[in-house]
């Protein structure tokens, strides 16, 4: 039986929210332990399924007698286990409706919010290899300097969704990229980060599960955790996310949202293959689940080829596309947008209006000029960073020859695996040598992976070279002669 086959034997009947005793026994696994009583072990196993999002508020558990017969214990053991869970606030007794999971599922993940904060924590005396921020190109500088905004009744009035002319221009640009779009499907935001945050605030409630890659942009995962949501990471392969594991997680964990960065993925640089992209779009349509496609790096492919959006592959699927000018025009402008169903756009427009009202009108007017030159600006991005990736790779091989990495085909960073030791510990050690780097923990979705370092290729050549030299010296003093970390 495959992973998807096992997941299809669902833990919960979605029509009645009733938990199958047989499926519950399977998902509990080896819950009995010699270190505790049977009742305590059973209670801990059920609590774990709640924390991980497989059991959620309102789900009805089997009766004590049914579960006892299924897991081969006395009814008194199950009664005692349920009593523990009542006391902990995990279960709720409802007259006439049995034993159910209480309210929103408790989550231990809320304390983990703020992983992305470390990406902005460079010490004053340190070389910054934390952030991957492209320098503004000469062409973009020229566009900014030539910009002469035209203010009239049509352009001077702020709107939470954006100026009509800008929404029309964005829709036309997306259509030219292969995603037919109308202006009613566009909401302009202060960068892609605000678009992600608005979507999370609107679609995720406490206890809800969001699926994403096993390592992902912390701006997304932090936003989910701040809402009290659960993040579950899915394994990445060289072809993109493991779609079989993704399908299994959809059935088992019942997510409210799937958020992916499928092209020139940050931080790994993975480019999702066409068959995997197609399957993701199909899963969205088949299950009716919203997929958010982060495309801020989609135009950073070194061969200049940009794949169609997931929304273009299945127009009937509830797929939201998030893009931005930041990576290919100017990071400092803070103009991004999302493309979604017009009904969702209207909901998000209202939510956005209650926070910051609208995007700066001068920034929107400048964005119109930059969008007009989008093809040339995107070509510059690909060319400059293709050369930067080659240079960064040479430096990595020269100063850290035992680190494992693959030359990226796009994106703004290298993703290097340490042969030994802890990425977090090494990052702290490297700070003593005057260089700041981010390790796996800043990007891990739900498990604290600790074996990779992200190296941006965006710093000026002389800064990157000096930073890599310091990393090399730091590694030499961190690793002992036997290849293990010095204690």
C-alpha positions as CSV (number, residue, x, y, z in Angstrom):
1,X,0.0,0.0,0.0
2,X,1.4,3.4,-1.0
3,X,1.6,6.5,1.1
4,X,-1.3,7.9,-0.8
5,X,-3.3,4.7,-0.4
6,X,-2.8,4.7,3.4
7,X,-3.8,8.4,3.6
8,X,-6.9,7.8,1.5
9,X,-8.2,5.6,4.4
10,X,-9.1,8.8,6.1
11,X,-8.8,9.2,9.8
12,X,-12.0,11.3,9.9
13,X,-15.3,10.9,7.9
14,X,-15.6,14.5,6.6
15,X,-19.3,14.3,6.3
16,X,-19.9,13.6,10.0
17,X,-16.6,14.6,11.5
18,X,-16.5,11.2,13.1
19,X,-13.1,9.6,13.8
20,X,-12.8,6.0,12.7
21,X,-11.5,3.7,15.6
22,X,-9.5,1.6,13.2
23,X,-7.9,4.6,11.5
24,X,-7.2,6.2,14.9
25,X,-5.5,3.0,16.0
26,X,-3.3,3.0,12.9
27,X,-2.3,6.7,13.3
28,X,-1.5,6.3,17.0
29,X,1.2,3.8,16.1
30,X,3.1,2.3,19.0
31,X,1.6,4.4,21.7
32,X,2.0,1.9,24.6
33,X,5.3,2.4,26.6
34,X,6.9,0.8,29.5
35,X,7.8,4.2,30.8
36,X,4.2,5.2,31.6
37,X,0.7,3.7,32.2
38,X,-1.5,2.6,29.3
39,X,-3.9,5.4,30.0
40,X,-1.2,8.1,29.9
41,X,0.3,6.6,26.8
42,X,-3.0,6.6,25.0
43,X,-3.8,10.2,26.1
44,X,-0.3,11.3,24.9
45,X,-0.9,9.7,21.5
46,X,-4.2,11.4,20.9
47,X,-2.8,14.7,22.1
48,X,0.0,14.3,19.6
49,X,-2.4,13.9,16.7
50,X,-4.2,17.1,17.8
51,X,-0.9,19.0,17.9
52,X,0.0,17.8,14.5
53,X,-3.4,18.8,13.0
54,X,-4.7,15.3,12.2
55,X,-7.4,15.8,14.8
56,X,-9.1,19.1,14.9
57,X,-11.7,21.0,16.9
58,X,-15.1,19.3,16.6
59,X,-13.9,15.9,15.5
60,X,-15.9,13.2,17.3
61,X,-13.8,10.4,18.8
62,X,-14.9,6.8,19.1
63,X,-16.8,5.7,22.2
64,X,-14.7,4.3,25.1
65,X,-16.0,0.8,24.5
66,X,-15.3,0.9,20.7
67,X,-11.8,2.3,21.0
68,X,-11.0,-0.1,23.9
69,X,-12.0,-3.1,21.7
70,X,-10.0,-1.8,18.7
71,X,-6.7,-1.1,20.6
72,X,-7.1,-4.2,22.9
73,X,-7.3,-2.5,26.3
74,X,-9.9,-2.3,29.0
75,X,-12.7,0.2,28.7
76,X,-11.4,1.7,32.0
77,X,-8.1,2.5,30.3
78,X,-9.8,4.5,27.6
79,X,-12.1,6.2,30.2
80,X,-9.0,7.3,32.1
81,X,-7.2,8.5,29.0
82,X,-10.2,10.6,27.9
83,X,-10.4,12.0,31.4
84,X,-6.8,13.2,31.2
85,X,-7.6,14.9,27.9
86,X,-10.7,16.5,29.4
87,X,-8.6,17.9,32.2
88,X,-6.1,19.3,29.7
89,X,-8.8,21.0,27.7
90,X,-8.2,18.9,24.7
91,X,-11.5,17.0,24.8
92,X,-15.0,18.3,25.3
93,X,-18.2,16.4,26.3
94,X,-21.3,17.4,24.4
95,X,-24.7,16.1,25.5
96,X,-26.1,13.9,22.8
97,X,-23.0,14.2,20.5
98,X,-20.3,12.2,22.2
99,X,-16.7,13.0,22.9
100,X,-15.2,15.6,20.6
101,X,-11.9,17.5,20.2
102,X,-12.4,20.8,22.0
103,X,-12.6,24.1,20.0
104,X,-9.4,24.9,18.1
105,X,-6.6,22.4,18.4
106,X,-4.0,23.3,21.0
107,X,-0.7,24.1,19.3
108,X,2.9,24.1,20.6
109,X,4.0,25.8,17.5
110,X,3.0,29.4,18.5
111,X,6.2,30.0,20.4
112,X,8.2,29.4,17.2
113,X,7.0,32.6,15.5
114,X,9.7,34.9,14.5
115,X,12.2,32.7,12.7
116,X,12.7,35.3,10.0
117,X,13.9,37.8,12.6
118,X,17.4,36.3,12.5
119,X,17.7,37.3,8.8
120,X,17.9,41.0,9.9
121,X,20.2,40.5,12.8
122,X,23.6,41.4,11.3
123,X,26.1,42.8,13.8
124,X,27.4,46.3,13.0
125,X,30.9,45.0,12.5
126,X,29.9,41.9,10.5
127,X,29.7,41.2,6.8
128,X,26.0,40.6,6.0
129,X,25.5,37.2,4.2
130,X,22.0,36.9,5.8
131,X,19.8,38.6,3.2
132,X,19.5,37.9,-0.5
133,X,18.6,41.4,-1.8
134,X,19.5,42.3,-5.4
135,X,21.1,45.6,-6.0
136,X,19.0,48.0,-8.1
137,X,20.1,47.8,-11.8
138,X,21.4,50.7,-13.8
139,X,18.3,50.4,-16.1
140,X,16.0,50.7,-13.0
141,X,18.0,53.7,-11.7
142,X,17.5,55.4,-15.1
143,X,13.8,54.7,-15.1
144,X,13.5,56.1,-11.6
145,X,15.4,59.2,-12.5
146,X,13.4,59.8,-15.6
147,X,10.1,59.3,-13.9
148,X,7.7,62.2,-14.1
149,X,4.4,61.3,-12.4
150,X,1.1,62.6,-13.9
151,X,-1.3,63.6,-11.2
152,X,-5.0,64.1,-12.1
153,X,-8.4,63.0,-10.8
154,X,-7.8,59.5,-12.0
155,X,-4.3,59.0,-10.4
156,X,-4.4,61.1,-7.3
157,X,-7.0,59.2,-5.3
158,X,-5.8,56.3,-3.2
159,X,-7.8,53.0,-3.3
160,X,-7.1,49.9,-1.1
161,X,-6.9,47.7,-4.2
162,X,-4.7,50.1,-6.2
163,X,-5.0,52.6,-9.0
164,X,-7.1,51.4,-11.9
165,X,-4.3,52.0,-14.4
166,X,-1.8,49.9,-12.3
167,X,-4.2,47.0,-11.9
168,X,-4.9,47.0,-15.6
169,X,-1.1,47.1,-16.4
170,X,-0.4,44.2,-14.0
171,X,-3.3,42.2,-15.5
172,X,-1.9,42.8,-19.0
173,X,1.7,41.8,-17.8
174,X,0.4,38.6,-16.3
175,X,-1.6,37.8,-19.4
176,X,1.6,38.3,-21.5
177,X,3.3,35.8,-19.2
178,X,0.6,33.2,-20.0
179,X,-1.9,33.8,-17.1
180,X,-5.1,35.4,-18.4
181,X,-6.0,38.0,-15.8
182,X,-8.5,40.8,-15.4
183,X,-8.0,43.9,-13.3
184,X,-10.7,42.7,-10.9
185,X,-8.4,39.8,-10.0
186,X,-5.6,42.1,-8.8
187,X,-4.9,43.5,-5.4
188,X,-1.7,45.6,-5.1
189,X,0.1,45.4,-1.8
190,X,3.2,46.7,0.0
191,X,5.4,44.0,-1.4
192,X,4.8,40.3,-1.7
193,X,5.1,39.9,2.1
194,X,2.0,41.9,2.8
195,X,0.1,39.8,0.2
196,X,1.1,36.6,2.0
197,X,0.2,38.1,5.4
198,X,-3.2,39.2,4.2
199,X,-3.9,35.8,2.7
200,X,-2.9,34.1,6.0
201,X,-5.0,36.5,8.1
202,X,-8.1,35.9,5.9
203,X,-7.8,32.1,5.3
204,X,-6.1,30.7,8.5
205,X,-7.7,30.4,11.9
206,X,-6.2,29.1,15.1
207,X,-5.6,25.4,14.9
208,X,-5.7,25.3,11.1
209,X,-3.0,23.5,9.1
210,X,-1.0,25.0,6.3
211,X,1.2,22.9,4.1
212,X,4.4,24.1,2.5
213,X,7.9,22.9,1.6
214,X,10.1,21.4,4.4
215,X,12.2,24.6,4.2
216,X,10.3,27.8,3.2
217,X,10.3,31.6,3.4
218,X,10.0,32.4,7.1
219,X,7.8,35.4,6.3
220,X,5.1,32.9,5.4
221,X,5.5,30.4,8.3
222,X,5.9,33.1,10.9
223,X,2.6,34.7,9.7
224,X,0.8,31.3,10.1
225,X,2.2,30.8,13.6
226,X,1.2,34.3,14.6
227,X,-2.4,33.3,13.7
228,X,-2.1,30.2,15.9
229,X,-2.0,28.0,12.8
230,X,0.1,24.8,12.3
231,X,2.7,24.5,9.6
232,X,3.5,21.1,8.1
233,X,6.5,20.8,5.8
234,X,6.6,18.4,2.8
235,X,9.8,16.9,1.5
236,X,11.6,18.6,-1.4
237,X,13.1,16.6,-4.2
238,X,15.3,17.8,-7.1
239,X,12.0,18.0,-9.2
240,X,10.2,20.0,-6.6
241,X,7.8,19.1,-3.8
242,X,7.1,15.4,-3.3
243,X,3.5,15.4,-4.7
244,X,2.7,11.9,-3.4
245,X,3.5,13.1,0.1
246,X,1.6,16.4,-0.6
247,X,-1.5,14.4,-1.6
248,X,-1.3,12.2,1.5
249,X,-1.0,15.3,3.7
250,X,-4.0,16.9,2.1
251,X,-6.2,13.9,3.0
252,X,-4.7,13.2,6.5
253,X,-4.2,16.8,7.7
254,X,-7.0,18.6,6.0
255,X,-5.1,21.9,5.4
256,X,-6.9,25.1,4.8
257,X,-4.0,26.4,2.6
258,X,-1.0,25.2,0.6
259,X,1.7,27.8,0.1
260,X,4.5,27.0,-2.3
261,X,7.5,28.7,-3.9
262,X,7.9,26.4,-6.9
263,X,10.4,28.2,-9.2
264,X,13.9,29.1,-8.0
265,X,12.8,28.2,-4.5
266,X,14.1,30.2,-1.6
267,X,16.4,29.0,-0.1
268,X,17.2,25.7,-2.0
269,X,17.0,27.1,-5.6
270,X,14.9,24.1,-6.7
271,X,13.0,24.5,-10.0
272,X,9.8,22.5,-10.0
273,X,9.4,20.3,-13.0
274,X,6.5,20.7,-15.4
275,X,4.8,17.3,-14.4
276,X,5.0,18.2,-10.7
277,X,3.6,21.7,-11.4
278,X,0.7,20.2,-13.3
279,X,0.0,17.7,-10.5
280,X,0.0,20.5,-7.9
281,X,-2.6,22.4,-9.9
282,X,-4.7,19.3,-10.3
283,X,-4.7,18.6,-6.6
284,X,-5.9,22.1,-5.9
285,X,-8.8,21.6,-8.3
286,X,-9.6,18.1,-7.2
287,X,-9.7,18.9,-3.4
288,X,-10.9,22.5,-3.7
289,X,-8.0,23.7,-1.6
290,X,-6.4,27.1,-2.0
291,X,-2.8,27.1,-3.2
292,X,-0.7,30.2,-2.9
293,X,2.1,30.3,-5.5
294,X,4.9,32.7,-4.5
295,X,6.4,33.8,-7.9
296,X,8.7,36.6,-6.7
297,X,11.7,34.6,-8.0
298,X,10.1,33.1,-11.0
299,X,11.9,35.5,-13.3
300,X,15.3,34.8,-11.8
301,X,16.0,31.7,-14.0
302,X,19.5,31.9,-15.4
303,X,18.3,30.5,-18.8
304,X,15.7,33.3,-19.0
305,X,12.8,30.8,-19.2
306,X,9.9,31.5,-16.9
307,X,7.3,28.7,-16.5
308,X,3.6,29.4,-16.6
309,X,1.9,30.0,-13.3
310,X,0.0,27.2,-11.6
311,X,-3.1,29.2,-12.1
312,X,-2.6,29.1,-15.8
313,X,-2.4,25.3,-15.7
314,X,-5.8,24.9,-14.1
315,X,-8.0,28.0,-14.4
316,X,-10.7,26.2,-12.5
317,X,-8.5,25.7,-9.4
318,X,-8.5,28.1,-6.4
319,X,-4.9,29.2,-6.9
320,X,-3.6,32.6,-5.8
321,X,-0.5,34.0,-7.4
322,X,1.8,36.4,-5.5
323,X,4.3,38.5,-7.3
324,X,6.4,41.6,-6.7
325,X,8.6,44.2,-8.4
326,X,11.2,43.8,-5.6
327,X,13.5,41.2,-7.1
328,X,13.6,42.4,-10.7
329,X,13.1,46.2,-10.3
330,X,13.7,47.7,-6.9
331,X,13.5,46.2,-3.5
332,X,13.0,49.6,-1.9
333,X,9.8,50.4,-3.8
334,X,7.7,47.8,-1.9
335,X,5.1,47.2,-4.6
336,X,3.7,43.7,-4.9
337,X,0.4,42.1,-5.8
338,X,-1.7,39.1,-5.8
339,X,-4.0,37.5,-8.4
340,X,-7.0,35.7,-7.1
341,X,-10.7,35.2,-7.6
342,X,-12.5,38.6,-7.6
343,X,-14.6,37.5,-4.6
344,X,-11.4,36.8,-2.5
345,X,-9.9,40.1,-3.8
346,X,-12.9,42.0,-2.5
347,X,-12.6,40.3,0.9
348,X,-8.8,41.1,1.1
349,X,-9.4,44.6,-0.1
350,X,-11.6,45.1,3.0
351,X,-9.1,43.5,5.3
352,X,-6.3,45.6,3.8
353,X,-8.4,48.8,4.2
354,X,-8.5,48.1,8.0
355,X,-4.7,48.0,8.3
356,X,-2.9,50.5,6.1
357,X,-5.6,51.8,3.8
358,X,-3.6,51.6,0.5
359,X,-0.3,51.5,-1.3
360,X,1.5,54.8,-1.7
361,X,0.2,56.5,-4.9
362,X,3.7,57.9,-5.9
363,X,5.0,54.3,-5.6
364,X,2.2,53.0,-7.8
365,X,2.9,55.6,-10.4
366,X,6.6,54.7,-10.5
367,X,5.6,51.0,-10.7
368,X,3.7,51.8,-13.9
369,X,7.0,53.0,-15.5
370,X,8.9,49.9,-14.2
371,X,6.3,47.5,-15.5
372,X,6.5,49.0,-18.9
373,X,10.2,47.9,-19.0
374,X,9.6,44.6,-17.3
375,X,11.1,42.3,-20.0
376,X,14.4,44.2,-20.1
377,X,14.6,44.5,-16.3
378,X,14.0,40.7,-15.9
379,X,16.7,39.9,-18.5
380,X,19.1,42.0,-16.5
381,X,18.2,40.1,-13.3
382,X,18.9,36.8,-14.9
383,X,22.1,37.8,-16.6
384,X,23.7,39.6,-13.5
385,X,22.8,36.8,-11.1
386,X,23.8,34.0,-13.4
387,X,27.3,35.4,-13.4
388,X,27.1,36.1,-9.7
389,X,26.2,32.5,-9.0
390,X,29.2,31.2,-10.9
391,X,31.5,33.6,-9.0
392,X,30.0,32.6,-5.6
393,X,30.3,28.9,-6.5
394,X,34.1,29.4,-7.2
395,X,34.5,31.1,-3.8
396,X,32.6,28.4,-2.0
397,X,34.7,25.6,-3.6
398,X,37.9,27.5,-2.8
399,X,37.2,28.4,0.8
400,X,34.9,25.6,1.9
401,X,35.7,22.6,-0.4
402,X,34.1,20.0,1.8
403,X,30.7,21.6,1.9
404,X,28.1,20.0,-0.4
405,X,26.1,22.0,-2.9
406,X,24.6,22.0,-6.4
407,X,25.1,24.9,-8.8
408,X,21.7,26.6,-9.0
409,X,19.7,27.2,-12.2
410,X,18.2,30.3,-10.8
411,X,17.5,32.3,-7.7
412,X,19.6,34.5,-5.5
413,X,21.5,32.1,-3.2
414,X,23.5,28.9,-2.8
415,X,22.2,26.2,-0.4
416,X,25.2,24.4,1.1
417,X,25.2,21.3,3.3
418,X,27.7,21.1,6.2
419,X,29.5,17.7,6.3
420,X,29.3,17.7,10.1
421,X,28.2,19.8,13.1
422,X,25.3,22.2,13.6
423,X,24.4,25.0,11.2
424,X,23.1,27.1,14.1
425,X,26.2,26.6,16.2
426,X,28.5,27.3,13.2
427,X,26.5,30.5,12.5
428,X,27.2,31.7,16.0
429,X,30.8,30.7,15.7
430,X,31.2,32.5,12.4
431,X,29.8,35.7,13.9
432,X,33.0,35.8,16.0
433,X,34.9,36.0,12.7
434,X,32.9,39.0,11.5
435,X,30.4,37.3,9.1
436,X,26.7,36.7,9.6
437,X,25.0,33.7,7.9
438,X,21.6,32.0,8.1
439,X,21.2,28.3,8.8
440,X,18.5,25.8,8.2
441,X,16.6,26.7,11.3
442,X,15.6,30.1,9.9
443,X,13.8,28.3,7.0
444,X,12.6,25.0,8.5
445,X,8.8,24.7,8.3
446,X,8.0,22.5,11.3
447,X,11.2,20.5,12.1
448,X,14.4,22.1,13.1
449,X,16.7,21.0,10.3
450,X,20.2,22.1,11.2
451,X,22.6,21.1,8.5
452,X,22.5,23.7,5.7
453,X,23.7,27.3,5.3
454,X,22.2,29.8,2.9
455,X,24.7,32.0,1.1
456,X,23.3,34.9,-0.9
457,X,25.0,35.7,-4.3
458,X,23.7,39.3,-4.2
459,X,26.4,41.2,-2.3
460,X,29.0,43.2,-4.2
461,X,31.9,40.9,-5.4
462,X,34.4,42.3,-3.0
463,X,32.0,41.9,-0.1
464,X,31.1,38.4,-1.0
465,X,34.8,37.4,-1.4
466,X,35.7,38.9,2.0
467,X,32.7,37.1,3.6
468,X,33.6,33.8,2.1
469,X,37.2,34.1,3.3
470,X,35.9,34.7,6.8
471,X,33.6,31.8,6.6
472,X,36.5,29.6,5.5
473,X,38.6,30.7,8.5
474,X,35.6,30.2,10.8
475,X,35.0,26.7,9.5
476,X,38.7,25.7,9.9
477,X,38.6,26.6,13.5
478,X,35.1,25.0,14.0
479,X,36.0,21.6,12.6
480,X,38.6,19.3,14.3
481,X,41.1,17.3,12.4
482,X,38.8,14.3,12.4
483,X,36.1,16.3,10.6
484,X,33.9,16.8,13.7
485,X,33.1,20.1,15.3
486,X,35.6,21.3,17.9
487,X,34.1,21.3,21.4
